[in-house]
Amino acid sequence: MKIKINAVQTIIAIAISALFAYGFYSFHLFSDTKILLSAGSFLFLAATLTLAIGTRFQQPRTTANIRVVAGIFFVVAFVSNLSFLFMRFSTPTYIIINGILLLIFVSITYTIGKANQ
């Protein structure tokens, strides 16, 4: 499985994710979990958006499938972090929910990449 990374689009994806994370940090109502929310949202959004717009695989079908899955999980990550933005949450709750979502994303992406179609 060959992966080509487009540097410019990857930098743009990371910058967009950083801006979203900064927005979550700025508008979060509770100061005790601001850093967790911004760091977690950055990691999740950057991972999904980078695969959605910054990479290309050897097979066009693989590229299309991974981009669709990454786009769906980008929206899921955004909605998840947006919901955490307006509520008080505990650290374990945030880590478990977003960790499970991220691992599901990685698992699906890995399976699609290994299918090599």
N, CA, C and O of each residue as an XYZ file, in Angstrom:
468
protein
N       0.855     -1.177      0.000
C       0.000      0.000      0.000
C       0.898      1.237      0.000
O       1.637      1.489      0.952
N       0.817      1.992     -1.080
C       1.583      3.227     -1.205
C       0.707      4.408     -0.828
O      -0.449      4.505     -1.242
N       1.277      5.297     -0.039
C       0.561      6.508      0.357
C       1.371      7.706     -0.111
O       2.568      7.803      0.162
N       0.713      8.614     -0.814
C       1.353      9.866     -1.205
C       0.754     10.978     -0.356
O      -0.465     11.112     -0.249
N       1.624     11.762      0.239
C       1.174     12.862      1.088
C       1.424     14.169      0.349
O       2.547     14.466     -0.059
N       0.366     14.934      0.188
C       0.470     16.260     -0.409
C       0.775     17.240      0.722
O      -0.072     17.499      1.576
N       1.985     17.777      0.717
C       2.455     18.605      1.832
C       1.598     19.855      2.043
O       1.269     20.194      3.180
N       1.240     20.529      0.978
C       0.479     21.779      1.106
C      -0.902     21.500      1.694
O      -1.335     22.186      2.620
N      -1.586     20.504      1.161
C      -2.917     20.189      1.675
C      -2.863     19.653      3.104
O      -3.779     19.898      3.889
N      -1.817     18.935      3.444
C      -1.657     18.448      4.808
C      -1.445     19.606      5.771
O      -2.014     19.615      6.863
N      -0.644     20.569      5.384
C      -0.424     21.754      6.225
C      -1.727     22.526      6.393
O      -2.029     23.010      7.484
N      -2.497     22.641      5.316
C      -3.795     23.322      5.404
C      -4.729     22.563      6.346
O      -5.422     23.184      7.151
N      -4.760     21.236      6.260
C      -5.610     20.433      7.136
C      -5.215     20.610      8.602
O      -6.078     20.715      9.474
N      -3.924     20.643      8.866
C      -3.447     20.824     10.239
C      -3.774     22.231     10.732
O      -4.151     22.411     11.890
N      -3.632     23.223      9.863
C      -3.950     24.598     10.254
C      -5.438     24.769     10.539
O      -5.808     25.438     11.504
N      -6.287     24.176      9.719
C      -7.740     24.237      9.968
C      -8.071     23.569     11.292
O      -8.867     24.090     12.073
N      -7.463     22.421     11.544
C      -7.698     21.714     12.808
C      -7.230     22.538     13.997
O      -7.889     22.567     15.037
N      -6.099     23.203     13.844
C      -5.594     24.057     14.926
C      -6.534     25.230     15.187
O      -6.740     25.614     16.338
N      -7.102     25.798     14.134
C      -8.052     26.904     14.318
C      -9.337     26.438     15.005
O      -9.868     27.135     15.869
N      -9.831     25.271     14.625
C     -10.995     24.721     15.320
C     -10.675     24.469     16.796
O     -11.476     24.787     17.675
N      -9.495     23.893     17.059
C      -9.097     23.622     18.443
C      -8.990     24.916     19.242
O      -9.402     24.969     20.401
N      -8.442     25.949     18.629
C      -8.361     27.246     19.302
C      -9.761     27.804     19.579
O     -10.007     28.386     20.636
N     -10.660     27.624     18.633
C     -12.045     28.056     18.848
C     -12.686     27.311     20.006
O     -13.382     27.912     20.824
N     -12.455     26.006     20.082
C     -12.995     25.238     21.205
C     -12.389     25.720     22.522
O     -13.082     25.820     23.535
N     -11.095     26.015     22.497
C     -10.431     26.517     23.698
C     -11.020     27.870     24.116
O     -11.276     28.100     25.298
N     -11.227     28.740     23.165
C     -11.689     30.092     23.456
C     -13.119     30.135     23.968
O     -13.438     30.932     24.850
N     -13.973     29.297     23.430
C     -15.389     29.379     23.764
C     -15.852     28.363     24.808
O     -17.028     28.348     25.173
N     -14.936     27.509     25.296
C     -15.328     26.532     26.319
C     -15.672     27.262     27.614
O     -14.936     28.142     28.061
N     -16.784     26.887     28.199
C     -17.305     27.610     29.362
C     -16.596     27.277     30.666
O     -16.656     28.058     31.616
N     -15.927     26.137     30.726
C     -15.344     25.674     31.992
C     -13.829     25.581     31.853
O     -13.316     24.875     30.984
N     -13.124     26.297     32.713
C     -11.674     26.430     32.554
C     -10.902     25.165     32.915
O      -9.760     25.010     32.482
N     -11.490     24.252     33.698
C     -10.738     23.086     34.142
C     -10.492     22.051     33.037
O      -9.612     21.204     33.186
N     -11.240     22.099     31.943
C     -11.057     21.123     30.863
C     -10.772     21.773     29.506
O     -10.908     21.128     28.467
N     -10.384     23.028     29.516
C     -10.114     23.737     28.256
C      -8.987     23.091     27.463
O      -9.114     22.876     26.258
N      -7.894     22.785     28.133
C      -6.731     22.249     27.432
C      -7.012     20.845     26.909
O      -6.599     20.499     25.802
N      -7.712     20.037     27.699
C      -8.069     18.696     27.240
C      -8.940     18.770     25.998
O      -8.698     18.047     25.032
N      -9.941     19.627     26.008
C     -10.836     19.766     24.861
C     -10.085     20.252     23.627
O     -10.296     19.732     22.531
N      -9.221     21.231     23.789
C      -8.513     21.754     22.616
C      -7.487     20.753     22.086
O      -7.366     20.590     20.872
N      -6.759     20.090     22.957
C      -5.762     19.110     22.500
C      -6.438     17.899     21.863
O      -6.019     17.436     20.802
N      -7.473     17.393     22.506
C      -8.184     16.236     21.964
C      -8.848     16.539     20.640
O      -8.796     15.730     19.713
N      -9.471     17.698     20.547
C     -10.124     18.046     19.287
C      -9.096     18.245     18.186
O      -9.339     17.859     17.042
N      -7.954     18.839     18.505
C      -6.919     19.018     17.494
C      -6.440     17.674     16.957
O      -6.335     17.496     15.743
N      -6.148     16.729     17.846
C      -5.648     15.430     17.404
C      -6.656     14.707     16.519
O      -6.310     14.193     15.456
N      -7.909     14.674     16.972
C      -8.945     13.959     16.234
C      -9.239     14.639     14.892
O      -9.304     13.973     13.859
N      -9.412     15.945     14.911
C      -9.718     16.665     13.677
C      -8.553     16.633     12.693
O      -8.765     16.493     11.489
N      -7.334     16.760     13.189
C      -6.169     16.727     12.308
C      -6.001     15.356     11.657
O      -5.680     15.264     10.472
N      -6.214     14.304     12.420
C      -6.076     12.951     11.861
C      -7.095     12.714     10.749
O      -6.756     12.193      9.686
N      -8.334     13.097     10.999
C      -9.367     12.843      9.993
C      -9.224     13.758      8.790
O      -9.339     13.301      7.653
N      -8.975     15.037      9.018
C      -8.890     15.976      7.909
C      -7.649     15.745      7.054
O      -7.687     15.957      5.842
N      -6.564     15.319      7.663
C      -5.355     15.016      6.898
C      -5.602     13.856      5.943
O      -5.177     13.899      4.788
N      -6.287     12.820      6.418
C      -6.592     11.709      5.518
C      -7.664     12.079      4.499
O      -7.696     11.515      3.405
N      -8.526     13.005      4.838
C      -9.588     13.391      3.912
C      -9.071     14.240      2.750
O      -9.542     14.087      1.623
N      -8.111     15.130      3.006
C      -7.678     16.022      1.920
C      -6.179     15.982      1.632
O      -5.751     16.475      0.589
N      -5.379     15.417      2.511
C      -3.932     15.527      2.349
C      -3.208     14.287      1.868
O      -1.990     14.316      1.698
N      -3.934     13.187      1.642
C      -3.268     11.954      1.238
C      -3.925     11.352      0.002
O      -5.077     11.637     -0.325
N      -3.152     10.513     -0.667
C      -3.651      9.778     -1.818
C      -3.042      8.390     -1.769
O      -1.873      8.234     -1.419
N      -3.823      7.389     -2.116
C      -3.364      6.012     -2.072
C      -3.149      5.488     -3.482
O      -3.525      6.137     -4.459
N      -2.548      4.323     -3.583
C      -2.190      3.758     -4.872
C      -3.433      3.522     -5.738
O      -3.432      3.842     -6.927
N      -4.458      2.979     -5.162
C      -5.690      2.694     -5.892
C      -6.687      3.839     -5.723
O      -6.900      4.290     -4.597
N      -7.298      4.321     -6.791
C      -8.276      5.415     -6.681
C      -9.484      5.062     -5.815
O     -10.013      5.918     -5.107
N      -9.918      3.809     -5.868
C     -11.062      3.398     -5.035
C     -10.716      3.458     -3.552
O     -11.538      3.864     -2.731
N      -9.502      3.053     -3.220
C      -9.054      3.128     -1.831
C      -9.024      4.577     -1.372
O      -9.470      4.898     -0.271
N      -8.496      5.446     -2.219
C      -8.449      6.871     -1.893
C      -9.851      7.423     -1.668
O     -10.090      8.140     -0.696
N     -10.769      7.095     -2.555
C     -12.139      7.598     -2.427
C     -12.812      7.074     -1.159
O     -13.460      7.833     -0.438
N     -12.657      5.785     -0.888
C     -13.289      5.201      0.303
C     -12.731      5.795      1.591
O     -13.487      6.112      2.510
N     -11.417      5.947      1.658
C     -10.811      6.503      2.867
C     -11.192      7.976      3.023
O     -11.416      8.434      4.143
N     -11.269      8.712      1.935
C     -11.685     10.118      2.030
C     -13.115     10.249      2.531
O     -13.419     11.140      3.324
N     -13.994      9.365      2.073
C     -15.389      9.404      2.547
C     -15.459      9.073      4.038
O     -16.129      9.769      4.800
N     -14.773      8.020      4.446
C     -14.771      7.644      5.868
C     -14.151      8.753      6.712
O     -14.670      9.086      7.777
N     -13.053      9.324      6.247
C     -12.400     10.402      6.995
C     -13.304     11.630      7.077
O     -13.354     12.291      8.115
N     -14.013     11.940      6.006
C     -14.945     13.066      6.037
C     -16.083     12.842      7.020
O     -16.467     13.752      7.754
N     -16.619     11.630      7.029
C     -17.689     11.308      7.978
C     -17.181     11.430      9.405
O     -17.853     12.016     10.254
N     -16.009     10.885      9.677
C     -15.476     10.950     11.032
C     -15.021     12.356     11.406
O     -14.998     12.695     12.589
N     -14.660     13.178     10.432
C     -14.370     14.577     10.729
C     -15.630     15.261     11.257
O     -15.579     15.994     12.244
N     -16.742     15.021     10.602
C     -18.013     15.598     11.054
C     -18.387     15.044     12.429
O     -18.829     15.794     13.299
N     -18.213     13.738     12.628
C     -18.507     13.121     13.926
C     -17.621     13.738     15.009
O     -18.103     14.054     16.097
N     -16.330     13.912     14.720
C     -15.410     14.506     15.695
C     -15.799     15.944     16.001
O     -15.759     16.370     17.155
N     -16.174     16.690     14.974
C     -16.569     18.084     15.182
C     -17.822     18.166     16.049
O     -17.877     18.970     16.980
N     -18.821     17.351     15.756
C     -20.060     17.359     16.534
C     -19.805     16.895     17.965
O     -20.359     17.460     18.908
N     -18.979     15.881     18.129
C     -18.640     15.382     19.464
C     -17.969     16.471     20.295
O     -18.357     16.715     21.438
N     -16.973     17.114     19.724
C     -16.271     18.162     20.460
C     -17.125     19.408     20.642
O     -16.989     20.114     21.641
N     -17.993     19.679     19.695
C     -18.919     20.797     19.832
C     -19.888     20.554     20.986
O     -20.234     21.482     21.717
N     -20.323     19.311     21.148
C     -21.221     19.014     22.267
C     -20.484     19.120     23.601
O     -21.063     19.564     24.593
N     -19.214     18.718     23.635
C     -18.431     18.864     24.863
C     -18.132     20.331     25.177
O     -17.858     20.685     26.323
N     -18.186     21.170     24.159
C     -17.891     22.588     24.333
C     -18.848     23.253     25.326
O     -18.443     24.134     26.084
N     -20.099     22.836     25.320
C     -21.117     23.517     26.115
C     -21.507     22.782     27.389
O     -22.480     23.164     28.039
N     -20.781     21.750     27.758
C     -21.143     21.021     28.980
C     -19.925     20.785     29.856
O     -18.784     20.802     29.393
N     -20.195     20.569     31.105
C     -19.142     20.188     32.045
C     -18.952     18.681     31.914
O     -19.919     17.922     31.980
N     -17.716     18.251     31.731
C     -17.442     16.821     31.556
C     -16.203     16.443     32.340
O     -15.374     17.286     32.685
N     -16.101     15.159     32.612
C     -14.912     14.670     33.312
C     -13.876     14.216     32.280
O     -14.212     13.887     31.142
N     -12.647     14.206     32.695
C     -11.559     13.798     31.806
C     -11.744     12.375     31.291
O     -11.598     12.151     30.089
N     -12.064     11.394     32.158
C     -12.247     10.035     31.638
C     -13.381      9.923     30.611
O     -13.264      9.177     29.639
N     -14.461     10.651     30.821
C     -15.576     10.602     29.875
C     -15.132     11.079     28.500
O     -15.424     10.438     27.491
N     -14.431     12.196     28.461
C     -13.965     12.752     27.188
C     -12.997     11.802     26.495
O     -13.118     11.541     25.298
N     -12.044     11.293     27.248
C     -11.027     10.419     26.665
C     -11.649      9.121     26.164
O     -11.292      8.647     25.085
N     -12.566      8.543     26.920
C     -13.181      7.282     26.506
C     -14.025      7.476     25.244
O     -13.890      6.705     24.293
N     -14.879      8.477     25.220
C     -15.763      8.680     24.062
C     -14.963      8.998     22.802
O     -15.150      8.355     21.769
N     -14.080      9.979     22.880
C     -13.307     10.343     21.691
C     -12.260      9.293     21.342
O     -11.928      9.116     20.170
N     -11.743      8.601     22.339
C     -10.785      7.520     22.071
C     -11.428      6.372     21.316
O     -10.836      5.836     20.379
N     -12.634      5.990     21.714
C     -13.349      4.919     21.009
C     -13.652      5.345     19.578
O     -13.459      4.569     18.642
N     -14.126      6.579     19.407
C     -14.420      7.068     18.056
C     -13.162      7.083     17.184
O     -13.203      6.679     16.022
N     -12.056      7.547     17.744
C     -10.806      7.602     16.977
C     -10.314      6.204     16.622
O      -9.841      5.980     15.507
N     -10.421      5.261     17.555
C      -9.986      3.890     17.274
C     -10.870      3.211     16.238
O     -10.376      2.425     15.431
N     -12.168      3.499     16.246
C     -13.053      2.973     15.203
C     -12.634      3.532     13.849
O     -12.582      2.802     12.860
N     -12.338      4.823     13.808
C     -11.877      5.452     12.567
C     -10.591      4.799     12.067
O     -10.483      4.463     10.888
N      -9.628      4.622     12.947
C      -8.350      4.016     12.556
C      -8.570      2.582     12.070
O      -7.959      2.157     11.089
N      -9.427      1.849     12.744
C      -9.697      0.468     12.360
C     -10.343      0.376     10.979
O      -9.937     -0.447     10.158
N     -11.335      1.208     10.721
C     -11.998      1.191      9.415
C     -11.018      1.624      8.316
O     -10.969      1.016      7.247
N     -10.257      2.658      8.584
C      -9.284      3.138      7.603
C      -8.227      2.080      7.303
O      -7.853      1.881      6.148
N      -7.751      1.410      8.333
C      -6.759      0.351      8.160
C      -7.327     -0.794      7.323
O      -6.654     -1.319      6.436
N      -8.568     -1.173      7.613
C      -9.208     -2.261      6.868
C      -9.378     -1.894      5.393
O      -9.133     -2.720      4.514
N      -9.791     -0.673      5.127
C      -9.932     -0.229      3.730
C      -8.577     -0.204      3.039
O      -8.456     -0.627      1.889
N      -7.563      0.287      3.731
C      -6.224      0.352      3.142
C      -5.651     -1.020      2.861
O      -4.949     -1.210      1.868
N      -5.938     -1.963      3.713
C      -5.423     -3.334      3.508
C      -6.170     -4.077      2.402
O      -5.615     -4.996      1.800
N      -7.424     -3.695      2.122
C      -8.193     -4.352      1.064
C      -7.559     -4.104     -0.294
O      -7.654     -4.944     -1.188
N      -6.911     -2.950     -0.454
C      -6.151     -2.637     -1.666
C      -6.980     -2.743     -2.950
O      -6.567     -3.392     -3.911
N      -8.132     -2.113     -2.956
C      -8.981     -2.153     -4.160
C      -9.066     -0.807     -4.796
O      -9.734     -0.648     -5.817
